[in-house]
Amino acid sequence: MAAIADGVAEFECDEFLQKVQQALPPYARPVFLRLSPQVDTTGTFKIQKTRLQREGFDPRHSTDRIYFLNSRAGRYEPMDEELHRAIEEGRVSL
């Protein structure tokens, strides 16, 4: 998962995927994207990852926009409860 700060809500998943496909091999591309208005940091400006790890990719536990890379469709799709359940049950492969 890649967490991206997007304060103005103008992030383009399709453009991001094109750039990632050019720069990274398939195994290194982020399967999940988390778009947050800001990144939580500590007093010494280190990124706080524990909340992100705890919430995972479950859309019920976060207000951030979460996307899943559907490799068959070749695009990032918004994560919803049904897609989350399908991934957890193994009906959708990573």
C-alpha positions as CSV (number, residue, x, y, z in Angstrom):
1,M,0.0,0.0,0.0
2,A,1.1,3.5,-0.8
3,A,-0.2,6.4,1.3
4,I,-0.4,9.7,-0.5
5,A,-1.2,13.1,0.9
6,D,-3.8,14.7,-1.4
7,G,-5.0,17.9,0.3
8,V,-6.8,19.3,-2.7
9,A,-8.5,16.0,-3.8
10,E,-7.1,16.2,-7.3
11,F,-5.1,13.0,-7.4
12,E,-5.5,11.1,-10.7
13,C,-5.2,7.3,-10.3
14,D,-4.9,6.7,-14.0
15,E,-2.0,9.0,-14.4
16,F,-0.3,7.6,-11.3
17,L,-0.7,4.0,-12.7
18,Q,0.8,4.9,-16.0
19,K,3.9,6.4,-14.3
20,V,4.2,3.5,-12.0
21,Q,4.0,1.0,-14.8
22,Q,6.8,2.8,-16.6
23,A,9.0,3.1,-13.5
24,L,8.4,-0.1,-11.5
25,P,8.2,-3.8,-12.3
26,P,4.8,-5.5,-11.6
27,Y,5.8,-7.0,-8.3
28,A,6.7,-3.5,-6.9
29,R,3.6,-1.6,-7.9
30,P,1.3,-0.7,-5.0
31,V,-1.8,-2.9,-4.9
32,F,-3.6,-0.4,-2.6
33,L,-3.6,3.4,-2.6
34,R,-4.6,5.4,0.4
35,L,-5.3,9.1,-0.3
36,S,-5.4,11.3,2.8
37,P,-5.8,15.0,3.1
38,Q,-2.6,15.1,5.1
39,V,0.0,12.7,6.5
40,D,0.1,12.2,10.3
41,T,3.5,13.0,11.7
42,T,5.2,12.9,15.1
43,G,6.8,15.9,16.8
44,T,10.0,15.1,14.9
45,F,8.2,14.9,11.6
46,K,8.4,11.1,11.2
47,I,5.4,9.5,9.5
48,Q,3.0,7.8,12.0
49,K,2.4,4.4,10.4
50,T,0.8,2.5,13.2
51,R,-2.7,3.9,12.5
52,L,-2.3,3.1,8.8
53,Q,-1.2,-0.5,9.6
54,R,-4.1,-0.9,12.1
55,E,-6.7,0.3,9.6
56,G,-5.3,-1.7,6.7
57,F,-7.4,-1.5,3.6
58,D,-10.8,-1.8,5.3
59,P,-13.0,1.2,4.2
60,R,-15.1,0.9,7.3
61,H,-12.1,1.8,9.5
62,S,-10.9,4.9,7.7
63,T,-12.2,8.1,6.2
64,D,-9.4,8.1,3.6
65,R,-10.1,7.2,0.0
66,I,-8.7,3.7,-0.6
67,Y,-8.2,2.2,-4.1
68,F,-7.4,-1.3,-5.2
69,L,-5.3,-2.1,-8.3
70,N,-7.4,-4.4,-10.4
71,S,-4.7,-5.9,-12.6
72,R,-7.2,-7.6,-14.9
73,A,-9.0,-4.3,-15.6
74,G,-5.7,-2.3,-15.6
75,R,-6.9,0.4,-13.3
76,Y,-7.3,1.4,-9.6
77,E,-10.9,0.9,-8.4
78,P,-12.4,2.6,-5.3
79,M,-12.5,0.3,-2.3
80,D,-15.9,-0.4,-0.9
81,E,-17.2,-2.9,1.6
82,E,-18.2,-5.4,-1.1
83,L,-14.8,-5.3,-2.7
84,H,-13.1,-5.6,0.7
85,R,-15.2,-8.7,1.5
86,A,-14.4,-10.2,-1.9
87,I,-10.7,-9.8,-1.3
88,E,-10.9,-11.2,2.3
89,E,-12.9,-14.2,1.0
90,G,-10.4,-14.8,-1.8
91,R,-13.0,-14.2,-4.6
92,V,-10.8,-11.4,-6.0
93,S,-7.1,-12.1,-6.3
94,L,-4.3,-9.7,-5.5
